[in-house]
Amino acid sequence: MKEKNLLLIFTRNPELGKCKTRLAATIGDHAALEVYQTLLNHTVSITKDLDITKEVHYSVKVRENDIWDNHIYHKKQQDGEDLGQRMKNAFQNGFTNGYTNIIIIGSDMYDLNQEDIENAFRALQDHEYVIGPAMDGGYYLLGMKRMNSEVFENKAWGTETVLQNTLNDLQQTNIKLLEERNDIDYYEDIKDISAFQHLLSYQND
């Protein structure tokens, strides 16, 4: 099964002032960077033991010596003008290379675990598509068994319309919708999570 399943992990390079900017507006750049590094570590912990091929797609530049073990993850740089084009190219390359079940996730989901990803791949055995809806109107996971460029085009990425517009593209197809989950973009998304409490005190200093 491993040779047919591919997990794409899209990640931003963790640089001060360039990640989690909406969160940084409340808690500051340093704390926002620490939050993102925590999210990256969490993403490693829930993906490293998956018995599938895993690719990390960097937003800016591939880093050889970082938290993504070169023996576990294949490293690539995202290719495209916007998020949709970059995701489309990653999926297209995966299908071209012979993978039959491809799933993409981001790296800012604290509310995600290894079993969720395994269940998503299982869903692709009986469904053409699998989608994990995010509470902000986007999605945290997208999987498909064949290339469909339409889902990556004509989207206002980062807005609350992405999920609905994607579902509109997939009418008359067999879709598995996963549980709705919350990604981390704003202070409200982390204020009740214990793992981030030590960082929230920064804004009161």
C-alpha positions, 0 to 999 in steps of 0.5 A: 500500500505504501507505494500507492499512497502519498502525503503532501505536507505544505509548510512555510519556512519558520522565519521571524515576522513571516509566519502566522502574521494574523496571530502575531498581530495579537501576541507579537512576532516572537510568540507567533514564531514559537507557536508555529514551531510548536505546530511544525513539531506536532505535524512531524509527530503525527506523520513520521510513523505513517507507513506511506510516502511523505513529501514536505513542500517548503514555501521558500527554500528547502532546508536540509538540516531541520526537523524534517528527517531526510530519511523519512521525508522527501523534500521539495519546494512549492512551485506556482504563483498562488496556493492553488497552483502550488497544490495543483502542481504537487498533486500532478507530480504525484499522479505522474509519479504513479501514486493513486491516493494523494492527500495534502495537509498543511502544518498548522493543525494542532487539532489533527492526529495520525489516526485522522490521516490514516482514516482519510487514506482509508476513505479513499478506498471507497470515495473519489475525494476526501475533505477535512472541513476547517471551521474558518470555511476552508479545509485542512485536508484534501485527498483525491484518487485522480487529478482534478485541476478544477478544485485548485482554480478560481478560489479566493484562498484564505477566505471563508468561501474556499470549502463551499466553492470546492464542494461546488466543483465536486458535485456529482462525485463521491466525497467523504467529509471528515470531522470539522476541525480548527486550524490556528490563525488567530489568538482565539484559536489558541487561547484555550489550548494548554500547549500554548499558554506559556506563550500567551503571557508574552502579550501581557509583559 
